[in-house]
Amino acid sequence: MTSSEVWTRETADRYDAEEAGHSSAAALAPALDFLAGLAGDGRALEFAIGTGRVGVPLRKRGVPVAGIELSAHMAAVLRRKVDEETLPVSLGDMATTVVPGEFTLVYLVYNTITNLLTQDEQVECFRNAARHLSPGGRFVIELGVPPLRFLPPGQVAVPFDVSEPHVGLDTFDLVEQMLVSHHFTRDGEDGRYRRDYSRHRYAWPAELDLMARIAGLALERRVGDWDGSPFTQDSTKHVSVWRKPS
């Protein structure tokens, strides 16, 4: 059994509304351009496809997309948007679930590899990506850089959003390489906040590169965002591309 926490029906039903800012055509365009260019004339497989925030519009771009999703509730929301024949989804974890056929692109966006809470499972995720790739195919991950530079001695929390409808902060266990993402979201007209949290295992770019080598993949490109901006020491995220040998 994967260590990933399974998203509930309540979380799945409100996910699209809460992520609306990341789901508009303008917000998604750079990612869709990037992924469609790598997929070429082949098929794409999205690990942890969720409600189809990326997979559904990528399919509308003409890229054949399949998905793997751990939460049946998230997959049910996706199924309201597109049928199984158009975008097939296999229920299971992204480290071990196998989908028939080969793909020119496997991708994993929005920090989701950190849902796997052990290094071994993250390594298996890379191996599973390599298993599905055709020769010359690519594995893409979008992942934030752990913001440990913001932690002065004795502090364990870093806020990432402080706004009227939402307060978010991450707390870190530096020994276990774990973080807990805390969300306080204004819910309803009475001004009360709903608290949610999720656990994650963060990983540095160099650690991911080693995982890729274990899986037989080689780093081809790393950029600071979907628009191709350079990845620097001040980047808060990266989009990395590893290639399977031809």
DRENTILO-969382 format. One line per field, with one value per atom (N, C-alpha, C): y negated, z, x; atom name. Coordinates in steps of 0.02 Angstrom, whole numbers. Atoms other than C-alpha are relative to their C-alpha. Example, Ala and Ser with C-alpha at 12.3 -4.5 7.8 and 13.67 -1.06 7.14 Angstrom:
# DRENTILO-969382
v = 59 225 -60 59 53 -55
w = 0 390 0 -3 357 37
u = 45 615 45 -42 684 -39
setor = N CA C N CA C
//
This chain:
# DRENTILO-969382
v = 60 0 -62 61 -170 -41 43 -293 -64 60 -430 -3 9 -501 -4 -4 -468 -59 58 -621 23 -19 -613 -29 26 -646 -75 71 -815 -42 36 -870 1 -5 -808 -46 40 -898 -76 71 -1067 -17 11 -1044 -50 43 -1127 -73 69 -1280 -33 29 -1304 -10 7 -1283 -37 34 -1392 -48 46 -1517 32 -38 -1382 37 -41 -1310 -39 39 -1453 15 -12 -1444 -36 39 -1580 31 -29 -1496 66 -66 -1325 -1 1 -1380 18 -19 -1373 73 -71 -1200 44 -39 -1134 -3 6 -1203 43 -37 -1125 75 -72 -954 25 -20 -947 4 -2 -987 62 -61 -841 63 -59 -720 12 -8 -755 36 -39 -629 62 -59 -503 -10 0 -466 -28 27 -550 36 -32 -471 -48 43 -580 41 -30 -512 -47 39 -570 -53 45 -646 -40 39 -702 -11 18 -793 -18 15 -817 -72 71 -997 -12 5 -970 50 -53 -806 -13 12 -859 -52 48 -1018 23 -27 -927 48 -44 -796 -42 43 -937 -31 24 -994 52 -53 -830 52 -49 -734 57 -56 -559 6 1 -558 58 -49 -418 -23 22 -437 56 -42 -350 -44 40 -411 45 -40 -345 -9 15 -429 11 -11 -361 -61 60 -522 -53 48 -631 24 -27 -516 -8 9 -529 -71 69 -718 -7 1 -696 31 -36 -575 -41 44 -711 -44 44 -806 36 -37 -670 74 -71 -489 43 -46 -337 13 -13 -308 -57 59 -485 -7 7 -487 56 -55 -319 -13 10 -321 67 -60 -176 -19 14 -178 38 -32 -144 -52 47 -219 -7 17 -302 34 -33 -201 71 -70 -29 16 -15 -39 -2 -5 14 -9 14 -52 32 -33 45 -50 39 -20 -42 43 -141 -73 71 -330 -39 43 -465 -49 46 -569 27 -11 -532 -64 63 -684 1 3 -726 -72 73 -905 -19 32 -1020 33 -24 -946 70 -60 -780 57 -55 -668 0 3 -729 34 -39 -637 69 -62 -481 -16 23 -489 35 -32 -378 -8 4 -389 61 -60 -209 -5 6 -247 -52 49 -401 30 -36 -295 45 -44 -170 -39 43 -313 -13 10 -351 65 -64 -167 14 -11 -159 -45 44 -309 29 -29 -228 63 -60 -67 -15 18 -158 -38 42 -263 42 -28 -217 -25 26 -235 -72 71 -420 -41 36 -464 -39 44 -592 6 5 -601 -71 70 -775 -6 15 -833 -75 69 -1003 3 -6 -1029 -64 58 -1170 17 -6 -1198 -9 8 -1169 -68 68 -1345 -4 -4 -1303 -62 61 -1465 -51 45 -1552 20 -24 -1453 -24 17 -1544 53 -50 -1439 -2 -5 -1377 -5 7 -1408 61 -59 -1265 -13 14 -1354 -54 49 -1450 -14 15 -1541 -6 7 -1529 -39 42 -1622 -29 35 -1751 -49 41 -1820 4 2 -1857 67 -64 -1690 59 -59 -1580 -19 5 -1563 69 -64 -1429 -4 -3 -1377 72 -66 -1231 5 -14 -1155 58 -45 -1056 43 -45 -905 11 -1 -928 66 -64 -761 52 -50 -656 -23 29 -770 1 1 -791 -71 62 -940 15 -2 -965 -67 60 -1089 -13 18 -1178 -53 47 -1268 -20 27 -1381 -40 29 -1424 -26 28 -1541 38 -45 -1431 -23 23 -1508 -74 72 -1678 -20 17 -1667 -18 21 -1705 54 -53 -1538 29 -30 -1451 76 -73 -1268 18 -19 -1184 67 -62 -1053 4 -8 -981 63 -60 -857 8 -15 -772 12 -6 -773 16 -9 -711 -43 44 -850 30 -25 -815 -55 50 -920 22 -19 -925 53 -48 -831 70 -65 -692 31 -26 -675 25 -23 -664 69 -66 -517 54 -47 -434 18 -11 -457 47 -43 -376 72 -67 -227 33 -25 -211 4 -3 -223 -61 62 -402 -51 51 -551 -69 68 -735 -31 33 -824 -76 72 -995 -15 24 -1091 -75 71 -1260 -22 28 -1376 0 -1 -1367 26 -26 -1306 -45 46 -1461 5 -10 -1401 -46 46 -1533 40 -37 -1484 22 -23 -1383 -26 31 -1479 16 -12 -1475 -35 35 -1593 26 -27 -1488 34 -31 -1433 66 -63 -1287 20 -20 -1187 47 -50 -1089 38 -41 -946 53 -48 -832 52 -54 -663 43 -36 -558 73 -71 -371 10 -9 -317 32 -28 -277 71
w = 0 0 0 2 -46 64 -58 93 -13 17 0 37 -31 90 -55 50 -6 8 -2 -50 10 -17 20 -51 44 -69 10 -13 17 -31 29 -37 -76 73 -215 -27 24 -231 0 -1 -185 -32 25 -267 -59 59 -434 17 -19 -353 36 -38 -236 -43 44 -378 -64 60 -502 -28 22 -507 -39 36 -570 -60 50 -693 -60 56 -810 -62 62 -992 -1 -1 -967 46 -48 -815 -25 22 -897 -66 68 -1071 -2 4 -1036 14 -16 -957 -58 55 -1098 -61 57 -1230 11 -17 -1141 -8 0 -1120 -70 67 -1293 -46 41 -1371 13 -16 -1280 -22 20 -1317 -75 72 -1503 -28 29 -1600 42 -42 -1457 53 -55 -1303 63 -64 -1132 57 -60 -961 59 -59 -809 63 -66 -639 46 -47 -504 -39 44 -633 36 -39 -501 -36 33 -569 -73 71 -738 -14 9 -712 -59 56 -837 -54 49 -921 -48 44 -987 -53 53 -1076 -46 43 -1140 -51 47 -1217 -52 47 -1297 -50 46 -1375 -54 49 -1471 22 -25 -1362 33 -35 -1316 71 -70 -1125 37 -48 -998 69 -67 -810 51 -60 -646 58 -56 -490 59 -60 -312 29 -32 -255 -49 42 -330 -2 -3 -276 -48 48 -376 -71 66 -526 -20 14 -511 -23 23 -528 -72 69 -684 -47 45 -755 -18 18 -750 -60 53 -877 -66 60 -999 12 -9 -1031 -1 -6 -1008 -67 65 -1193 -22 20 -1219 43 -46 -1065 52 -48 -978 63 -64 -794 37 -40 -694 73 -71 -507 31 -32 -408 15 -18 -345 -58 57 -463 3 -5 -400 -28 20 -452 -53 47 -560 -72 69 -740 -47 51 -888 -65 62 -1053 -50 54 -1196 21 -12 -1213 -12 3 -1199 -17 13 -1267 57 -55 -1112 61 -65 -929 40 -37 -819 67 -70 -637 23 -11 -594 71 -59 -449 65 -61 -320 22 -23 -319 16 -19 -308 75 -72 -128 39 -34 -89 20 -19 -86 58 -62 91 17 -11 75 -62 56 -32 -46 40 -88 -48 44 -157 -55 52 -247 -53 49 -328 -43 39 -380 -49 45 -456 -64 58 -570 -41 35 -612 -38 34 -654 -61 58 -768 -56 51 -858 -31 24 -873 -55 47 -970 -61 54 -1083 -58 59 -1260 -4 7 -1308 -25 17 -1315 33 -34 -1210 60 -55 -1071 61 -64 -888 25 -21 -826 70 -68 -645 11 -24 -583 77 -72 -404 29 -35 -283 31 -36 -210 74 -71 -22 26 -19 54 66 -65 193 13 -11 165 42 -39 250 74 -68 410 41 -45 540 55 -53 683 50 -48 795 -30 31 671 -44 38 589 -51 44 490 -50 53 325 -30 33 267 -75 73 81 -27 21 73 62 -53 189 -34 35 112 37 -34 162 0 -1 107 23 -12 147 33 -31 260 -7 8 215 25 -24 297 1 -2 291 63 -56 444 -20 25 422 56 -40 501 -41 41 437 6 -8 504 -46 40 417 -71 66 263 -16 7 288 12 -14 282 7 -5 333 -26 29 229 34 -38 335 -39 36 256 45 -37 345 -51 54 221 27 -22 254 -33 25 236 25 -19 235 18 -12 281 73 -71 468 18 -12 448 29 -28 515 -53 45 442 8 1 393 -3 -1 432 -35 33 317 3 3 313 -39 36 211 11 -12 234 -67 62 103 17 -5 80 -54 49 -1 -25 31 -117 -40 37 -194 -73 70 -382 -9 7 -362 22 -22 -267 -54 54 -407 -59 54 -534 15 -18 -437 -6 10 -433 -74 72 -621 -25 21 -643 20 -23 -540 -47 45 -659 -72 69 -814 -42 35 -858 10 -4 -890 -5 2 -856 -69 64 -1019 7 -6 -960 67 -61 -803 -7 6 -806 63 -60 -675 -1 6 -741 -69 64 -885 -59 54 -985 -24 20 -998 32 -34 -883 33 -27 -817 72 -68 -659 34 -35 -536 74 -72 -353 36 -30 -320 -24 25 -411 57 -51 -303 -23 27 -416 -60 62 -562 -38 44 -709 -31 21 -746 -49 53 -897 -1 6 -896 -60 62 -1053 6 4 -1080 -63 59 -1196 -58 60 -1374 -13
u = 42 0 44 -38 67 -9 5 103 -39 37 9 -67 65 -142 -53 52 -303 -48 45 -408 -72 69 -585 -49 52 -749 -9 10 -766 56 -56 -592 -5 6 -621 -54 56 -787 16 -15 -712 68 -67 -542 2 -2 -581 -14 16 -659 58 -56 -511 62 -57 -386 -16 22 -479 53 -51 -337 56 -53 -218 -28 32 -343 -27 24 -386 41 -35 -338 67 -62 -208 52 -47 -131 29 -21 -122 38 -28 -63 74 -71 126 13 -10 114 -25 27 5 44 -47 123 61 -61 272 -13 14 191 -19 20 112 61 -61 281 41 -38 363 -37 39 221 5 -4 233 -61 54 130 -17 11 133 -53 49 30 33 -24 46 -35 27 21 12 -6 -15 -5 2 31 -40 41 -93 -39 35 -209 -54 48 -334 -65 63 -486 10 -12 -403 16 -15 -348 47 -47 -205 -17 11 -251 -57 58 -421 15 -16 -363 56 -52 -208 -31 35 -324 -37 34 -423 48 -52 -259 15 -13 -259 49 -47 -136 -39 33 -200 28 -21 -194 -33 26 -214 24 -18 -203 1 1 -166 -20 24 -257 -15 10 -257 -70 65 -419 -57 59 -579 -45 42 -665 26 -28 -545 -14 14 -565 -73 71 -754 -15 9 -743 24 -25 -636 -50 45 -762 -62 55 -896 18 -23 -790 12 -19 -739 -10 16 -783 64 -57 -671 34 -29 -647 45 -39 -583 63 -57 -470 -4 3 -446 41 -34 -397 2 -9 -327 6 -3 -358 58 -57 -200 54 -54 -38 49 -43 85 68 -65 234 -2 2 171 -53 54 14 25 -23 45 -59 50 -55 23 -21 -55 30 -29 52 59 -57 197 -20 15 202 63 -57 315 11 -5 279 -36 31 246 12 -10 217 -35 22 187 6 -2 139 -21 29 99 25 -32 220 -23 35 128 46 -45 281 12 -10 296 -55 52 134 25 -33 243 47 -32 310 64 -64 463 44 -46 618 -8 8 593 -58 59 421 12 -15 484 46 -42 620 -43 44 486 -43 38 388 40 -44 536 5 -4 552 -65 64 367 -7 1 384 42 -44 531 -32 33 430 -51 53 294 27 -25 407 26 -32 451 71 -69 636 0 -2 676 -54 54 523 24 -19 524 -46 36 472 9 0 425 -29 25 405 1 4 348 2 -9 408 30 -28 440 68 -64 613 -14 14 606 25 -18 606 38 -34 728 43 -39 825 -40 42 677 -4 4 701 60 -54 806 7 -8 876 -58 55 737 -69 65 596 -15 18 501 -55 57 363 17 -8 363 -69 64 204 9 -2 166 -59 56 0 -33 36 -76 -47 49 -234 -67 65 -413 -35 37 -487 42 -41 -337 66 -67 -186 32 -34 -60 71 -70 103 23 -31 222 43 -45 305 46 -52 466 30 -42 549 63 -60 726 38 -34 787 -32 36 653 -14 11 645 -75 72 458 -26 35 341 -74 73 161 -26 29 62 -67 60 -70 -39 43 -218 -57 58 -342 -40 39 -479 -66 64 -625 -56 51 -776 -69 66 -950 -1 9 -1018 10 -8 -989 72 -69 -803 44 -40 -744 47 -50 -592 -2 -5 -585 74 -70 -419 9 -20 -343 76 -73 -169 16 -23 -69 75 -71 100 35 -38 237 73 -73 416 32 -31 514 66 -62 661 32 -39 798 9 -11 830 55 -55 995 -22 25 906 -44 42 779 43 -45 921 29 -27 993 -55 56 821 -8 7 813 55 -55 985 -13 16 928 -51 52 780 22 -25 889 -17 17 840 56 -52 954 -32 26 922 13 -5 888 -5 12 828 -31 33 783 -9 16 696 -36 31 623 -76 73 444 -18 24 337 17 -16 382 72 -69 561 50 -46 636 55 -58 809 -12 -1 825 62 -56 935 -4 -1 982 -57 56 836 -68 63 705 -39 42 559 -30 25 513 43 -34 578 -45 30 512 59 -57 632 -23 13 639 56 -48 725 -19 11 745 21 -17 744 43 -42 885 -37 31 835 26
setor = N CA C N CA C N CA C N CA C N CA C N CA C N CA C N CA C N CA C N CA C N CA C N CA C N CA C N CA C N CA C N CA C N CA C N CA C N CA C N CA C N CA C N CA C N CA C N CA C N CA C N CA C N CA C N CA C N CA C N CA C N CA C N CA C N CA C N CA C N CA C N CA C N CA C N CA C N CA C N CA C N CA C N CA C N CA C N CA C N CA C N CA C N CA C N CA C N CA C N CA C N CA C N CA C N CA C N CA C N CA C N CA C N CA C N CA C N CA C N CA C N CA C N CA C N CA C N CA C N CA C N CA C N CA C N CA C N CA C N CA C N CA C N CA C N CA C N CA C N CA C N CA C N CA C N CA C N CA C N CA C N CA C N CA C N CA C N CA C N CA C N CA C N CA C N CA C N CA C N CA C N CA C N CA C N CA C N CA C N CA C N CA C N CA C N CA C N CA C N CA C N CA C N CA C N CA C N CA C N CA C N CA C N CA C N CA C N CA C N CA C N CA C N CA C N CA C N CA C N CA C N CA C N CA C N CA C N CA C N CA C N CA C N CA C N CA C N CA C N CA C N CA C N CA C N CA C N CA C N CA C N CA C N CA C N CA C N CA C N CA C N CA C N CA C N CA C N CA C N CA C N CA C N CA C N CA C N CA C N CA C N CA C N CA C N CA C N CA C N CA C N CA C N CA C N CA C N CA C N CA C N CA C N CA C N CA C N CA C N CA C N CA C N CA C N CA C N CA C N CA C N CA C N CA C N CA C N CA C N CA C N CA C N CA C N CA C N CA C N CA C N CA C N CA C N CA C N CA C N CA C N CA C N CA C N CA C N CA C N CA C N CA C N CA C N CA C N CA C N CA C N CA C N CA C N CA C N CA C N CA C N CA C N CA C N CA C N CA C N CA C N CA C N CA C N CA C N CA C N CA C N CA C N CA C N CA C N CA C N CA C N CA C N CA C N CA C N CA C N CA C N CA C N CA C N CA C N CA C N CA C N CA C N CA C N CA C N CA C N CA C N CA C N CA C N CA C N CA C N CA C N CA C N CA C N CA C N CA C N CA C N CA C N CA C N CA C N CA C N CA C N CA C N CA C N CA C N CA C N CA C N CA C
//
